[in-house]
Amino acid sequence: MYKVKNYMEEAVLMLFDRVLKDIDVCKCEKCKTDIFALTLNRLPPRYVATEEGELYTKIESLKEQFEVDIIAAITAAAYIVKNNPKHEKK
């Protein structure tokens, strides 16, 4: 079987904590996992199968709009989770 990965997961992970620290949202593991999943569902996947493909995708990800789209998706997902938390109430 071929080894492929969704580079978008890595790209979101690189910005995730930096963006979340500036948002008033619960930071428990359940909420963070929900925000991460919702963020990925809002963004198009970027599958790579080779090191050259990964390098090309990383270069493309340096474009400002790519980062802006990820930040917007994280923010939107955080808003949804904040208003609909799935963790136990404290």
ABEGO torsion letter per residue (X at the ends): XBBBBBAAAAAAAAAAAAAAAABBBBABAAAAAAAAAAAAAABBBBBBABAAAAAAAAAAAABAAAAAAAAAAAAAAAAAAAABBABBBX
